[in-house]
């Protein structure tokens, strides 16, 4: 399956975090690549070797770059 990757920022609701480029847990990450599939968001953070996956209820805001 080919994912439709976009670039932007993701902010999660309280209680959820992603690993940022410095290896820290963060609620907001900027300049990421993301793809929405069903009820999940796949997130590629520059400098992080793996794709992170969060469920839709964890997402507070997604801002896509133009």
PDB file with one MODEL, atoms N, CA, C and O in Angstrom:
MODEL        1
ATOM      1  N   UNK A   1       0.836  -1.170   0.000  1.00  0.00           N
ATOM      2  CA  UNK A   1       0.000   0.000   0.000  1.00  0.00           C
ATOM      3  C   UNK A   1       0.886   1.240   0.000  1.00  0.00           C
ATOM      4  O   UNK A   1       1.836   1.324   0.777  1.00  0.00           O
ATOM      5  N   UNK A   2       0.583   2.190  -0.856  1.00  0.00           N
ATOM      6  CA  UNK A   2       1.323   3.451  -0.905  1.00  0.00           C
ATOM      7  C   UNK A   2       0.638   4.474  -0.021  1.00  0.00           C
ATOM      8  O   UNK A   2      -0.547   4.759  -0.191  1.00  0.00           O
ATOM      9  N   UNK A   3       1.377   5.021   0.914  1.00  0.00           N
ATOM     10  CA  UNK A   3       0.841   6.053   1.788  1.00  0.00           C
ATOM     11  C   UNK A   3       0.987   7.410   1.126  1.00  0.00           C
ATOM     12  O   UNK A   3       1.933   7.645   0.374  1.00  0.00           O
ATOM     13  N   UNK A   4       0.051   8.297   1.406  1.00  0.00           N
ATOM     14  CA  UNK A   4       0.081   9.666   0.899  1.00  0.00           C
ATOM     15  C   UNK A   4       0.749  10.539   1.969  1.00  0.00           C
ATOM     16  O   UNK A   4       0.070  11.099   2.830  1.00  0.00           O
ATOM     17  N   UNK A   5       2.078  10.653   1.913  1.00  0.00           N
ATOM     18  CA  UNK A   5       2.842  11.387   2.925  1.00  0.00           C
ATOM     19  C   UNK A   5       2.726  12.883   2.688  1.00  0.00           C
ATOM     20  O   UNK A   5       2.814  13.359   1.556  1.00  0.00           O
ATOM     21  N   UNK A   6       2.527  13.612   3.772  1.00  0.00           N
ATOM     22  CA  UNK A   6       2.469  15.075   3.745  1.00  0.00           C
ATOM     23  C   UNK A   6       3.485  15.610   4.748  1.00  0.00           C
ATOM     24  O   UNK A   6       3.986  14.866   5.591  1.00  0.00           O
ATOM     25  N   UNK A   7       3.783  16.890   4.654  1.00  0.00           N
ATOM     26  CA  UNK A   7       4.712  17.531   5.583  1.00  0.00           C
ATOM     27  C   UNK A   7       3.946  18.520   6.444  1.00  0.00           C
ATOM     28  O   UNK A   7       3.031  19.191   5.966  1.00  0.00           O
ATOM     29  N   UNK A   8       4.323  18.611   7.721  1.00  0.00           N
ATOM     30  CA  UNK A   8       3.661  19.572   8.598  1.00  0.00           C
ATOM     31  C   UNK A   8       4.045  19.390  10.044  1.00  0.00           C
ATOM     32  O   UNK A   8       5.129  18.897  10.356  1.00  0.00           O
ATOM     33  N   UNK A   9       3.143  19.794  10.933  1.00  0.00           N
ATOM     34  CA  UNK A   9       3.331  19.713  12.373  1.00  0.00           C
ATOM     35  C   UNK A   9       2.189  18.920  12.981  1.00  0.00           C
ATOM     36  O   UNK A   9       1.065  18.940  12.480  1.00  0.00           O
ATOM     37  N   UNK A  10       2.490  18.223  14.067  1.00  0.00           N
ATOM     38  CA  UNK A  10       1.471  17.450  14.771  1.00  0.00           C
ATOM     39  C   UNK A  10       1.551  17.783  16.248  1.00  0.00           C
ATOM     40  O   UNK A  10       2.631  17.799  16.840  1.00  0.00           O
ATOM     41  N   UNK A  11       0.388  18.049  16.836  1.00  0.00           N
ATOM     42  CA  UNK A  11       0.289  18.263  18.283  1.00  0.00           C
ATOM     43  C   UNK A  11      -0.684  17.239  18.840  1.00  0.00           C
ATOM     44  O   UNK A  11      -1.802  17.095  18.345  1.00  0.00           O
ATOM     45  N   UNK A  12      -0.253  16.532  19.870  1.00  0.00           N
ATOM     46  CA  UNK A  12      -1.076  15.505  20.481  1.00  0.00           C
ATOM     47  C   UNK A  12      -1.763  16.049  21.732  1.00  0.00           C
ATOM     48  O   UNK A  12      -1.308  17.033  22.316  1.00  0.00           O
ATOM     49  N   UNK A  13      -2.850  15.410  22.138  1.00  0.00           N
ATOM     50  CA  UNK A  13      -3.550  15.811  23.344  1.00  0.00           C
ATOM     51  C   UNK A  13      -2.741  15.375  24.564  1.00  0.00           C
ATOM     52  O   UNK A  13      -1.852  14.529  24.464  1.00  0.00           O
ATOM     53  N   UNK A  14      -3.059  15.959  25.705  1.00  0.00           N
ATOM     54  CA  UNK A  14      -2.365  15.638  26.950  1.00  0.00           C
ATOM     55  C   UNK A  14      -2.399  14.135  27.210  1.00  0.00           C
ATOM     56  O   UNK A  14      -3.440  13.490  27.081  1.00  0.00           O
ATOM     57  N   UNK A  15      -1.250  13.595  27.577  1.00  0.00           N
ATOM     58  CA  UNK A  15      -1.135  12.171  27.876  1.00  0.00           C
ATOM     59  C   UNK A  15      -0.513  11.354  26.758  1.00  0.00           C
ATOM     60  O   UNK A  15      -0.192  10.182  26.954  1.00  0.00           O
ATOM     61  N   UNK A  16      -0.336  11.961  25.578  1.00  0.00           N
ATOM     62  CA  UNK A  16       0.262  11.270  24.436  1.00  0.00           C
ATOM     63  C   UNK A  16       1.505  12.029  23.995  1.00  0.00           C
ATOM     64  O   UNK A  16       1.547  13.257  24.061  1.00  0.00           O
ATOM     65  N   UNK A  17       2.524  11.285  23.542  1.00  0.00           N
ATOM     66  CA  UNK A  17       3.760  11.921  23.077  1.00  0.00           C
ATOM     67  C   UNK A  17       4.332  11.169  21.877  1.00  0.00           C
ATOM     68  O   UNK A  17       3.992  10.018  21.606  1.00  0.00           O
ATOM     69  N   UNK A  18       5.207  11.868  21.178  1.00  0.00           N
ATOM     70  CA  UNK A  18       6.017  11.292  20.111  1.00  0.00           C
ATOM     71  C   UNK A  18       7.473  11.494  20.502  1.00  0.00           C
ATOM     72  O   UNK A  18       7.777  12.346  21.338  1.00  0.00           O
ATOM     73  N   UNK A  19       8.358  10.735  19.918  1.00  0.00           N
ATOM     74  CA  UNK A  19       9.785  10.953  20.105  1.00  0.00           C
ATOM     75  C   UNK A  19      10.235  11.999  19.098  1.00  0.00           C
ATOM     76  O   UNK A  19      10.014  11.849  17.896  1.00  0.00           O
ATOM     77  N   UNK A  20      10.871  13.070  19.595  1.00  0.00           N
ATOM     78  CA  UNK A  20      11.324  14.121  18.680  1.00  0.00           C
ATOM     79  C   UNK A  20      12.730  13.809  18.165  1.00  0.00           C
ATOM     80  O   UNK A  20      13.306  12.776  18.508  1.00  0.00           O
ATOM     81  N   UNK A  21      13.275  14.694  17.351  1.00  0.00           N
ATOM     82  CA  UNK A  21      14.581  14.468  16.720  1.00  0.00           C
ATOM     83  C   UNK A  21      15.720  14.356  17.722  1.00  0.00           C
ATOM     84  O   UNK A  21      16.770  13.797  17.405  1.00  0.00           O
ATOM     85  N   UNK A  22      15.523  14.887  18.940  1.00  0.00           N
ATOM     86  CA  UNK A  22      16.544  14.817  19.985  1.00  0.00           C
ATOM     87  C   UNK A  22      16.359  13.609  20.898  1.00  0.00           C
ATOM     88  O   UNK A  22      17.091  13.449  21.875  1.00  0.00           O
ATOM     89  N   UNK A  23      15.381  12.757  20.582  1.00  0.00           N
ATOM     90  CA  UNK A  23      15.131  11.567  21.382  1.00  0.00           C
ATOM     91  C   UNK A  23      14.281  11.814  22.614  1.00  0.00           C
ATOM     92  O   UNK A  23      14.127  10.921  23.448  1.00  0.00           O
ATOM     93  N   UNK A  24      13.728  13.010  22.743  1.00  0.00           N
ATOM     94  CA  UNK A  24      12.871  13.340  23.890  1.00  0.00           C
ATOM     95  C   UNK A  24      11.414  13.101  23.546  1.00  0.00           C
ATOM     96  O   UNK A  24      11.031  13.110  22.376  1.00  0.00           O
ATOM     97  N   UNK A  25      10.607  12.889  24.567  1.00  0.00           N
ATOM     98  CA  UNK A  25       9.165  12.745  24.377  1.00  0.00           C
ATOM     99  C   UNK A  25       8.566  14.144  24.265  1.00  0.00           C
ATOM    100  O   UNK A  25       8.873  15.015  25.078  1.00  0.00           O
ATOM    101  N   UNK A  26       7.719  14.363  23.270  1.00  0.00           N
ATOM    102  CA  UNK A  26       7.143  15.685  23.033  1.00  0.00           C
ATOM    103  C   UNK A  26       5.697  15.556  22.587  1.00  0.00           C
ATOM    104  O   UNK A  26       5.331  14.615  21.884  1.00  0.00           O
ATOM    105  N   UNK A  27       4.880  16.513  23.005  1.00  0.00           N
ATOM    106  CA  UNK A  27       3.489  16.535  22.540  1.00  0.00           C
ATOM    107  C   UNK A  27       3.371  17.163  21.156  1.00  0.00           C
ATOM    108  O   UNK A  27       2.433  16.862  20.417  1.00  0.00           O
ATOM    109  N   UNK A  28       4.321  18.038  20.797  1.00  0.00           N
ATOM    110  CA  UNK A  28       4.288  18.695  19.491  1.00  0.00           C
ATOM    111  C   UNK A  28       5.604  18.448  18.770  1.00  0.00           C
ATOM    112  O   UNK A  28       6.680  18.574  19.354  1.00  0.00           O
ATOM    113  N   UNK A  29       5.506  18.093  17.492  1.00  0.00           N
ATOM    114  CA  UNK A  29       6.686  17.947  16.640  1.00  0.00           C
ATOM    115  C   UNK A  29       6.422  18.702  15.339  1.00  0.00           C
ATOM    116  O   UNK A  29       5.329  18.642  14.776  1.00  0.00           O
ATOM    117  N   UNK A  30       7.445  19.410  14.878  1.00  0.00           N
ATOM    118  CA  UNK A  30       7.330  20.217  13.663  1.00  0.00           C
ATOM    119  C   UNK A  30       8.189  19.618  12.558  1.00  0.00           C
ATOM    120  O   UNK A  30       9.095  18.827  12.819  1.00  0.00           O
ATOM    121  N   UNK A  31       7.896  20.001  11.335  1.00  0.00           N
ATOM    122  CA  UNK A  31       8.651  19.563  10.161  1.00  0.00           C
ATOM    123  C   UNK A  31       8.735  18.047  10.063  1.00  0.00           C
ATOM    124  O   UNK A  31       9.803  17.480   9.834  1.00  0.00           O
ATOM    125  N   UNK A  32       7.587  17.404  10.241  1.00  0.00           N
ATOM    126  CA  UNK A  32       7.514  15.942  10.140  1.00  0.00           C
ATOM    127  C   UNK A  32       6.803  15.556   8.852  1.00  0.00           C
ATOM    128  O   UNK A  32       6.175  16.392   8.203  1.00  0.00           O
ATOM    129  N   UNK A  33       6.907  14.296   8.493  1.00  0.00           N
ATOM    130  CA  UNK A  33       6.129  13.715   7.394  1.00  0.00           C
ATOM    131  C   UNK A  33       5.074  12.853   8.056  1.00  0.00           C
ATOM    132  O   UNK A  33       5.378  12.118   8.996  1.00  0.00           O
ATOM    133  N   UNK A  34       3.837  12.928   7.583  1.00  0.00           N
ATOM    134  CA  UNK A  34       2.770  12.126   8.172  1.00  0.00           C
ATOM    135  C   UNK A  34       1.833  11.600   7.097  1.00  0.00           C
ATOM    136  O   UNK A  34       1.685  12.196   6.030  1.00  0.00           O
ATOM    137  N   UNK A  35       1.208  10.477   7.401  1.00  0.00           N
ATOM    138  CA  UNK A  35       0.224   9.867   6.507  1.00  0.00           C
ATOM    139  C   UNK A  35      -0.922   9.357   7.372  1.00  0.00           C
ATOM    140  O   UNK A  35      -0.704   8.692   8.384  1.00  0.00           O
ATOM    141  N   UNK A  36      -2.135   9.676   6.963  1.00  0.00           N
ATOM    142  CA  UNK A  36      -3.324   9.252   7.695  1.00  0.00           C
ATOM    143  C   UNK A  36      -3.866   7.986   7.047  1.00  0.00           C
ATOM    144  O   UNK A  36      -4.093   7.939   5.838  1.00  0.00           O
ATOM    145  N   UNK A  37      -4.071   6.956   7.872  1.00  0.00           N
ATOM    146  CA  UNK A  37      -4.608   5.677   7.397  1.00  0.00           C
ATOM    147  C   UNK A  37      -5.672   5.207   8.384  1.00  0.00           C
ATOM    148  O   UNK A  37      -5.374   4.894   9.537  1.00  0.00           O
ATOM    149  N   UNK A  38      -6.906   5.164   7.914  1.00  0.00           N
ATOM    150  CA  UNK A  38      -7.966   4.734   8.811  1.00  0.00           C
ATOM    151  C   UNK A  38      -8.006   5.624  10.031  1.00  0.00           C
ATOM    152  O   UNK A  38      -8.086   6.846   9.896  1.00  0.00           O
ATOM    153  N   UNK A  39      -7.954   5.048  11.218  1.00  0.00           N
ATOM    154  CA  UNK A  39      -7.983   5.805  12.458  1.00  0.00           C
ATOM    155  C   UNK A  39      -6.612   6.052  13.049  1.00  0.00           C
ATOM    156  O   UNK A  39      -6.486   6.259  14.256  1.00  0.00           O
ATOM    157  N   UNK A  40      -5.575   6.033  12.213  1.00  0.00           N
ATOM    158  CA  UNK A  40      -4.209   6.190  12.712  1.00  0.00           C
ATOM    159  C   UNK A  40      -3.429   7.200  11.881  1.00  0.00           C
ATOM    160  O   UNK A  40      -3.722   7.423  10.707  1.00  0.00           O
ATOM    161  N   UNK A  41      -2.430   7.805  12.517  1.00  0.00           N
ATOM    162  CA  UNK A  41      -1.516   8.703  11.821  1.00  0.00           C
ATOM    163  C   UNK A  41      -0.115   8.106  11.933  1.00  0.00           C
ATOM    164  O   UNK A  41       0.379   7.862  13.034  1.00  0.00           O
ATOM    165  N   UNK A  42       0.514   7.876  10.794  1.00  0.00           N
ATOM    166  CA  UNK A  42       1.901   7.416  10.728  1.00  0.00           C
ATOM    167  C   UNK A  42       2.769   8.657  10.675  1.00  0.00           C
ATOM    168  O   UNK A  42       2.526   9.552   9.865  1.00  0.00           O
ATOM    169  N   UNK A  43       3.788   8.720  11.539  1.00  0.00           N
ATOM    170  CA  UNK A  43       4.601   9.932  11.655  1.00  0.00           C
ATOM    171  C   UNK A  43       6.073   9.585  11.466  1.00  0.00           C
ATOM    172  O   UNK A  43       6.607   8.693  12.125  1.00  0.00           O
ATOM    173  N   UNK A  44       6.720  10.311  10.548  1.00  0.00           N
ATOM    174  CA  UNK A  44       8.172  10.195  10.350  1.00  0.00           C
ATOM    175  C   UNK A  44       8.808  11.484  10.848  1.00  0.00           C
ATOM    176  O   UNK A  44       8.598  12.556  10.280  1.00  0.00           O
ATOM    177  N   UNK A  45       9.584  11.366  11.910  1.00  0.00           N
ATOM    178  CA  UNK A  45      10.285  12.512  12.477  1.00  0.00           C
ATOM    179  C   UNK A  45      11.733  12.447  11.996  1.00  0.00           C
ATOM    180  O   UNK A  45      12.383  11.417  12.172  1.00  0.00           O
ATOM    181  N   UNK A  46      12.260  13.523  11.390  1.00  0.00           N
ATOM    182  CA  UNK A  46      13.662  13.511  10.967  1.00  0.00           C
ATOM    183  C   UNK A  46      14.572  13.171  12.148  1.00  0.00           C
ATOM    184  O   UNK A  46      14.421  13.732  13.233  1.00  0.00           O
ATOM    185  N   UNK A  47      15.509  12.258  11.937  1.00  0.00           N
ATOM    186  CA  UNK A  47      16.430  11.853  12.978  1.00  0.00           C
ATOM    187  C   UNK A  47      15.962  10.670  13.806  1.00  0.00           C
ATOM    188  O   UNK A  47      16.720  10.147  14.623  1.00  0.00           O
ATOM    189  N   UNK A  48      14.714  10.240  13.603  1.00  0.00           N
ATOM    190  CA  UNK A  48      14.184   9.070  14.308  1.00  0.00           C
ATOM    191  C   UNK A  48      14.085   7.934  13.297  1.00  0.00           C
ATOM    192  O   UNK A  48      13.472   8.092  12.240  1.00  0.00           O
ATOM    193  N   UNK A  49      14.679   6.802  13.614  1.00  0.00           N
ATOM    194  CA  UNK A  49      14.814   5.702  12.659  1.00  0.00           C
ATOM    195  C   UNK A  49      13.513   4.976  12.339  1.00  0.00           C
ATOM    196  O   UNK A  49      13.420   4.322  11.300  1.00  0.00           O
ATOM    197  N   UNK A  50      12.515   5.072  13.197  1.00  0.00           N
ATOM    198  CA  UNK A  50      11.291   4.305  12.983  1.00  0.00           C
ATOM    199  C   UNK A  50      10.085   5.219  12.748  1.00  0.00           C
ATOM    200  O   UNK A  50      10.093   6.389  13.130  1.00  0.00           O
ATOM    201  N   UNK A  51       9.060   4.667  12.117  1.00  0.00           N
ATOM    202  CA  UNK A  51       7.796   5.367  11.932  1.00  0.00           C
ATOM    203  C   UNK A  51       7.001   5.223  13.219  1.00  0.00           C
ATOM    204  O   UNK A  51       6.855   4.119  13.745  1.00  0.00           O
ATOM    205  N   UNK A  52       6.494   6.323  13.720  1.00  0.00           N
ATOM    206  CA  UNK A  52       5.678   6.310  14.928  1.00  0.00           C
ATOM    207  C   UNK A  52       4.211   6.346  14.524  1.00  0.00           C
ATOM    208  O   UNK A  52       3.843   7.024  13.564  1.00  0.00           O
ATOM    209  N   UNK A  53       3.385   5.625  15.246  1.00  0.00           N
ATOM    210  CA  UNK A  53       1.962   5.535  14.919  1.00  0.00           C
ATOM    211  C   UNK A  53       1.147   5.975  16.125  1.00  0.00           C
ATOM    212  O   UNK A  53       1.370   5.502  17.240  1.00  0.00           O
ATOM    213  N   UNK A  54       0.204   6.880  15.898  1.00  0.00           N
ATOM    214  CA  UNK A  54      -0.707   7.307  16.960  1.00  0.00           C
ATOM    215  C   UNK A  54      -2.138   7.150  16.474  1.00  0.00           C
ATOM    216  O   UNK A  54      -2.418   7.277  15.282  1.00  0.00           O
ATOM    217  N   UNK A  55      -3.039   6.873  17.405  1.00  0.00           N
ATOM    218  CA  UNK A  55      -4.448   6.730  17.047  1.00  0.00           C
ATOM    219  C   UNK A  55      -5.082   8.115  16.914  1.00  0.00           C
ATOM    220  O   UNK A  55      -4.616   9.081  17.517  1.00  0.00           O
ATOM    221  N   UNK A  56      -6.130   8.198  16.133  1.00  0.00           N
ATOM    222  CA  UNK A  56      -6.793   9.472  15.871  1.00  0.00           C
ATOM    223  C   UNK A  56      -7.206  10.218  17.146  1.00  0.00           C
ATOM    224  O   UNK A  56      -7.055  11.439  17.189  1.00  0.00           O
ATOM    225  N   UNK A  57      -7.719   9.545  18.186  1.00  0.00           N
ATOM    226  CA  UNK A  57      -8.099  10.279  19.396  1.00  0.00           C
ATOM    227  C   UNK A  57      -6.926  10.968  20.104  1.00  0.00           C
ATOM    228  O   UNK A  57      -7.145  11.876  20.906  1.00  0.00           O
ATOM    229  N   UNK A  58      -5.691  10.553  19.821  1.00  0.00           N
ATOM    230  CA  UNK A  58      -4.511  11.171  20.442  1.00  0.00           C
ATOM    231  C   UNK A  58      -4.146  12.488  19.773  1.00  0.00           C
ATOM    232  O   UNK A  58      -3.387  13.275  20.340  1.00  0.00           O
ATOM    233  N   UNK A  59      -4.666  12.744  18.584  1.00  0.00           N
ATOM    234  CA  UNK A  59      -4.276  13.923  17.806  1.00  0.00           C
ATOM    235  C   UNK A  59      -5.144  15.129  18.184  1.00  0.00           C
ATOM    236  O   UNK A  59      -6.373  15.090  18.111  1.00  0.00           O
ATOM    237  N   UNK A  60      -4.456  16.196  18.588  1.00  0.00           N
ATOM    238  CA  UNK A  60      -5.159  17.443  18.885  1.00  0.00           C
ATOM    239  C   UNK A  60      -5.195  18.375  17.690  1.00  0.00           C
ATOM    240  O   UNK A  60      -6.191  19.060  17.456  1.00  0.00           O
ATOM    241  N   UNK A  61      -4.085  18.399  16.919  1.00  0.00           N
ATOM    242  CA  UNK A  61      -3.994  19.311  15.790  1.00  0.00           C
ATOM    243  C   UNK A  61      -2.954  18.812  14.793  1.00  0.00           C
ATOM    244  O   UNK A  61      -1.855  18.409  15.174  1.00  0.00           O
ATOM    245  N   UNK A  62      -3.308  18.843  13.535  1.00  0.00           N
ATOM    246  CA  UNK A  62      -2.358  18.588  12.452  1.00  0.00           C
ATOM    247  C   UNK A  62      -2.373  19.813  11.551  1.00  0.00           C
ATOM    248  O   UNK A  62      -3.432  20.256  11.105  1.00  0.00           O
ATOM    249  N   UNK A  63      -1.202  20.348  11.290  1.00  0.00           N
ATOM    250  CA  UNK A  63      -1.074  21.488  10.400  1.00  0.00           C
ATOM    251  C   UNK A  63      -0.191  21.067   9.236  1.00  0.00           C
ATOM    252  O   UNK A  63       0.990  20.775   9.425  1.00  0.00           O
ATOM    253  N   UNK A  64      -0.751  21.034   8.042  1.00  0.00           N
ATOM    254  CA  UNK A  64       0.004  20.646   6.858  1.00  0.00           C
ATOM    255  C   UNK A  64       0.638  21.865   6.223  1.00  0.00           C
ATOM    256  O   UNK A  64       0.013  22.920   6.115  1.00  0.00           O
ATOM    257  N   UNK A  65       1.894  21.713   5.801  1.00  0.00           N
ATOM    258  CA  UNK A  65       2.585  22.767   5.070  1.00  0.00           C
ATOM    259  C   UNK A  65       2.080  22.790   3.643  1.00  0.00           C
ATOM    260  O   UNK A  65       1.626  21.773   3.118  1.00  0.00           O
ATOM    261  N   UNK A  66       2.158  23.936   3.026  1.00  0.00           N
ATOM    262  CA  UNK A  66       1.695  24.003   1.638  1.00  0.00           C
ATOM    263  C   UNK A  66       2.795  23.741   0.668  1.00  0.00           C
ATOM    264  O   UNK A  66       2.569  23.761  -0.542  1.00  0.00           O
TER     265      UNK A  66
ENDMDL
END
